[in-house]
Amino acid sequence: MRIAVINEVSSRDKNGKILDALKGFGHETFNVGMSADGDGPELTYIHTGLMAGVAINSGAADLVVGGCGTGQGFLISAMQYPGVFCGLVTEPLDAWLFSQINGGNCVSLALNKGFGWAADINLKYIFEKLFSDEMGKGYPEHRSASQKESRDMLKTISVNAHRDFADILQNTDRQLTERIFSHKPFKEFIDNYAKIKYVY
């Protein structure tokens, strides 16, 4: 699995903790947002939500890990885009249930609110539970067929409720698209791994 880690400005100091917590699961991890010591333009959750949309819709990432101070802003921003199925994860049980029931492709973390003592351990446990079982397996087991049906229905609704992603990019404020594509780690990631190339 290819994972894009996309931090925004208020949580950039937590970037290293997220990267450390993702180690050891056998996935390719790409740090494409803001880092504690990185340079480049300031990215808010508005920018990182769009970046999640680009990463998922282009096929560059299988999973996006993002967030913001509370996790709510990034969640709302990312869910504006087709094909992005994001869950707010604050503890390991959230991660496991999101993986099993929703089988989504984007995780939003609360990276300031409640981020205190042993937060790095909580992050590690979150990812352990997120990756512990096959995504979309279902819980409880007797509900798995219904949950799969709901996930498939949401994918159809997402396509019907949104414009084509290329059209979204073409009609998005140029300052917004220029900001995200001027962020060197993100641009390099998209240029190297996107299966669909967008004009922006």
N, C-alpha and C positions, 0 to 999 in steps of 0.2 A: 504494500500500500504506500502511495506517495502522499505525505502529509505536509501541508503548508501551514506554518505558524505565522500568524499575522497580528502583531501587537500594535495598538494605537498609543497615542502620546501619554495618556494618563496611566498606562500600565506598562510602559516601556521598561521600567526598572524590574519587572517580574519576568521579562523575556528569558533570561538565563535559567530561571527556576523551571519554566515550562519546558525548555529544551532539555534540561537535566532529567526531568520527570519522564520525558518521552524516550529516554535511552533504554536499550535492552529489550525492545519488543520486536526487533527485526524489520522495522519499517524505515523507508527513506524519509528523512525529515528535512525540510527546507525552511530556513528562517528568512522570510520575505517581507516582514513588517518592520516596525521600529525596534531597535535594540538599545540597551542602556547606554552603550558607548558609540552607537552608530550615528551617522550624519544623514543628511538628506532632508526633504521637506517634512513638516509636521503633518502627521496623519491622525485625523479624528476617527471616531467610529463610523462616520458617514463615508469616509474614504475606505476604511478597512472592510466595511460591508460590501461596497462595490468591488473591492479586490477579491473578496470571497466569491462573489458572483462570477467574476472573470475566471478565477482559478477553477471553479467547478464546471462552468459552462464550456470552457475551452478544453476541458479534459486534462489540464496540467496537474490538478490535484484530485485525489480520491476522497480526501478528508481535509477540512480546514479546521484548525484550532485557533480561535480568536477570543475576544472578550473585551471588556472595558471595566470601568470602576465597579459597576454593579452586574455587568453581563447583559443587562436589559437593552442598552442602546445598540450594541453590536448585533444582538439577536434580532431586533426590529429592523435594523438596517440591512442585514444579510437576507432576511426573509422577503425583502422587496423584489428579489430577483428570481427568475424561473429556475427550477431545478435545484434550488438550495433548500435543504430541510435541516433546520438548525434547532438545537435544543439547549436550554439553559442548564448547566451542570455545575452544582455547587458541592456535591459530595459523591462518594463512590456509588451509592445506591442509585442516584440519579443517572450516573454514567451507564450502569448496567441495564437499568430499565429502558433508557433511551436507545441503547444498542439493541436490546432484545425486542422491544415493542415497536419503536419508531424506525430503527435501522437507518438513521439519517446520515448526512455527509458533512455536517458542520456543527461544531461544539462551541458554545459561548461560555466563558468562565467569568466569574466575579473575581476581579483581580485587585480590588482595593477594599470593598465592603467585606468585612469578616476575614480579611486576609491577614491573620495574625500568627500567633505561636503555632508551630508545626504545619504551617500552610504548605511548605514544600513536601511534607509527608502526605498531606491530603491530596496534592496534585498527583503524586506517584500512585496512590491508591485509586484515584479517579481513572488514570490511564490503565492500570491493571484491570479494573472492572470493565472499562470500555472495550478492551481487547481480549477479555477472558474467554468469551464464547463467540460462536458464529453470529454475525450481525443479522438481525431479523428473524432469529430462531423462534421468538414468541415467548410470552409469559402472561399468565400460566399456560402450560402446554396446550390445554384444550381450546385456548383462544388464538392459537398461532395462525390458523387458516383465515379467520376473520381479520386479524391484524394485518396479514399480508394483503388481503383484499383492500383494506383501508389504505395501506401504503401505496398500492397500485392506483387506487382511485385518486389519492392526493397528487400523484405524479401527473395524471391526466388533467386534473383541475389546475395544476400549476402551469401546464402548457396552455390550456384554454384561457386562463386568467391573465396571462402576460403576453406582451409583444415578443417577437423574436429578439434574442439577446443582441445580435448585431445591430438591430434597429434601436434597441435601448442605448447601446454605446454611442451610436451616431447622434442620438437626440439628447444625450446627457450634457450638462453644462461643460464646456471645454476646459474650464479651470479645474474641474473635478477630475476629468480623465487625464489631463496633462499632469496633475499632481501625482496621481497613482503611477502613471507610466514613466514619470521622471524619477521615481524611487528605484534606484539601480538594482537592488536585490530582487524586487518584484518583477521588473522588466526582464531581467536575465532569466528568471524562472519561467515566465510565460514564453519568452522567445525560445527557450530550450525544450520545454515540455508540452506546450499546448498542441493538442491534436487538431483544433480548429483555430485558424488565425483570423483575428478580427482587425478591422481597420478602425483606428481611433484617432 
